[in-house]
Amino acid sequence: MAGDVANFYNVLMGKRTRVEHEDNANTMGEMAGRNMAGQSDEYRHLPFFYSDLFDLGYEAVGELDANFDIIEDWKEPFSKGVVYYLRQNQVRGVLLWNTWGQVAAATALIAEKATHSRETLAGRITD
C-alpha cells in the first residue's frame, strides 16, 4: 500500500505515521512505483501539508502537537510568521503561516535534532 492511505515508519520522526495529503500520496506513490519496477529505495521523505483560504494560507511539516512547547515567531502578528513545535527542546514540527517557499528549511531544521530555544529560533525561517 502507498500514498495518503498508508501508515509508514517515518525515519526522521522515529515513529509510524500517516499523512493524508497530496505531497505524501504523490511522493510515496512515485517511490512505490520505482520499487515495483526494480529499485529498492527506502522512504525517507518528511511529508508536508498545506491549505489556503482567501488571502491566508499555511504549510506545515513534522508533528504539530498542542501538547508540545510552542514558540511563535511572527513577522506580522497573527498574519505572517512561523510557529515551532518542540519536544524536549528539539523542533518536531513547523507551521509556516503565510510564509512561502520554506518547507525545505523547516524540514532541515527538524532533521538537525539540535536543541533550540526562543532565541535560537527567532528569525530562523523567513521569506
C-alpha positions in Angstrom: 0.0 0.0 0.0 1.3 3.5 -0.8 0.1 7.1 -0.7 -2.1 9.0 1.8 -3.8 5.8 2.9 -0.6 4.2 4.1 0.7 4.1 7.6 4.5 4.1 7.4 7.6 4.3 9.5 8.8 7.9 9.4 12.6 7.7 9.7 13.1 11.3 10.6 10.4 11.4 13.2 11.3 8.0 14.6 7.8 6.5 14.6 5.0 5.2 12.4 2.7 7.9 11.0 0.1 8.6 8.3 -0.2 11.9 6.4 -3.4 12.3 4.4 -2.3 14.9 1.9 -1.2 15.0 -1.7 2.5 15.6 -1.0 2.7 12.2 0.8 0.5 10.5 -1.7 2.5 11.7 -4.7 5.9 11.2 -3.3 5.3 7.7 -1.8 3.3 6.6 -4.8 6.2 7.5 -7.1 8.7 5.7 -4.9 6.5 2.6 -4.7 6.2 2.6 -8.5 10.0 2.7 -8.8 10.4 -0.1 -6.3 7.9 -2.2 -8.1 10.0 -1.6 -11.2 13.1 -3.0 -9.6 14.6 -0.3 -7.4 14.8 -0.8 -3.6 14.6 2.8 -2.2 13.7 3.5 1.5 11.0 6.1 2.0 12.8 8.9 3.8 10.5 11.8 2.8 9.1 14.0 5.6 5.6 14.9 4.2 4.1 18.3 4.5 0.6 19.6 4.1 -1.0 22.9 3.3 -4.2 24.8 2.8 -5.3 28.2 1.6 -8.4 30.3 2.4 -8.7 33.6 0.6 -5.5 35.6 1.4 -4.4 33.3 4.3 -2.5 30.1 3.9 -0.2 27.7 5.6 2.3 24.9 5.0 3.1 22.5 7.8 5.7 19.9 8.2 6.5 17.4 11.0 4.4 17.0 14.2 2.1 19.8 15.1 1.0 18.7 18.6 -0.7 21.1 21.0 1.0 19.2 23.9 4.5 20.3 22.7 6.2 23.5 23.7 5.2 26.1 21.1 7.4 29.1 20.1 5.9 31.7 17.8 8.0 34.0 15.6 5.7 36.5 14.0 6.9 38.9 11.3 3.4 40.4 11.3 1.5 39.4 14.4 -1.0 36.6 13.5 -0.7 37.4 9.8 2.7 36.2 8.8 5.2 34.1 10.7 6.4 30.7 11.8 5.2 28.6 14.7 7.6 25.9 16.0 6.6 22.8 17.9 9.3 21.5 20.3 9.5 18.3 22.3 12.4 18.2 24.8 13.8 21.4 23.1 14.0 19.8 19.7 11.9 21.1 16.8 9.5 18.4 15.8 7.1 20.5 13.7 6.9 23.8 11.9 3.9 25.8 10.8 4.6 28.3 8.1 1.7 30.8 8.3 1.7 33.0 5.1 5.4 32.3 4.9 6.0 30.7 1.5 8.8 28.5 0.0 10.3 27.4 3.3 9.3 23.8 3.6 12.8 22.6 2.8 14.2 24.9 5.5 11.7 23.7 8.0 12.4 20.0 7.1 16.2 20.6 7.5 15.6 22.3 10.9 13.6 19.2 12.1 16.3 16.9 10.8 19.0 18.7 12.8 17.7 17.3 16.0 19.5 20.1 17.8 18.4 21.8 21.0 16.6 25.1 20.4 15.1 28.0 22.3 13.1 31.1 21.5 16.4 32.9 21.0 17.9 30.4 18.5 14.7 30.2 16.5 14.0 33.9 16.3 14.2 34.9 12.6 15.5 31.5 11.7 13.0 30.9 8.9 11.7 33.9 6.9 10.6 34.5 3.3 
